[in-house]
Amino acid sequence: MKNRILFLLVFCGLIASASAQSDFNRFNFTVGGGLGVGRDDVASFVGNSYHGVVGGGVNFSRMFGVDAEYMYYGLGFRPGVELSQSLTDQSGNMQSISLDGIVNVPRHFGKLGAYGIFGVGFYRRSVSIPSRSFQSGTQYEPAWRWWDIKRDVVGNIIIPQTMSSNTKDAGGFNFGGGVTYRLSRLYNAKLFIEGRYHRAYHSDGQTIVFPITVGLRW
């Protein structure tokens, strides 16, 4: 009789453990996009922009998980900056790959949930214009810094230089959080809205953006 009771307790324990392990998705996936708010130089040259993200990872429990995420962030200059700083037909973007930790708030309010996210990443910033040349003595413009144009202490180009495209790589970090709403369709996907701060330490200055993302999480 004791053996049967012990067996029953062990069996119930295994069922409870399996249930506890199955009440969350083992893997997580993210896709979304939205408005990008520029800060620092990005605010001065670009202003607000657009971005898109896609990612995937593993959940260790209902509360903790990790994911790897790719982000594309547009860095097209404002028309006024292009015109005033001789950068007509400029284009640009920043692409990043980050490894992030996710902390889900344990308590839910119906279908609503919340989470925090933080991580480190690799950021590649690229800008380009149709190739053009500048003579020594030309007045230097602030946005030219992203092309590594050399100048003297009073702000004049010191030697003839050609400007076309330039790419910078850097490490950086991000942190933020979001709110989710569980859907009854799409394999119980969650609609989310998230705000996150990204800072990359490029050699010509920090590149700071704050993307506001709307999308789906599984």
Phi, psi and omega in degrees: 000317179298320179296322179294319179296317179298316179299318180296319179295318179295317180298315178297323178296319179295319178297316179296320179294316179298319179297318180296326181281341185260003182270014172213155179285132180292326180244154177234146179224147183222138170214136182183184180184181179156212185277138173248124181259119181280147174232155176059231181300322181296323176295320183290318186268321189253317188077217177280150185215208180225162178203166175216148181224151171212140183200172178196155181190203186234139172261126178276332179200183177296337187260325188240142176200174175224155172210159172252135188225139174253135177231137171245126183233123181287136179234044174284129184290154175295147181305321180296324178289317177303314184290312186285338184246022175056047182234040181302139179067029177290148172218158181187165177198163170234129177244142182220152170234123183232153173248120191235147170261141181240130177239113179271137176293125185299324185271133176248154176244089187066237179269000181270140175219175180214158180206159171244153181217142180204151180183185179237157183200178178247128186238126176245117179253128181231138175223152179205155171218161171304135187305132176211158184247149177233136181275158176298143183094349177294138180295126181285140178250147186305317184290345179294344178303327181288353176252006180060036177285131185273143182217167176264184187291338180265001174093030175244146176296133188269336178218157175302132183221151178251135179246129176217276179230156180206140181231137179233137176248147181198159170269163180190191180215168177212156173202155180173203181190172182203174178238139181241156174225116184286131178265157177269000180238183176054046177058042179059037176297159177246126170285134182224155168230133190220142170242134182216141180262126177241135175226125178244137185262071177288157187293338180261011178136165181282137176254115188237127178224156178228086179284138173252114191249136170240133182186203182236141172238143175241000000 
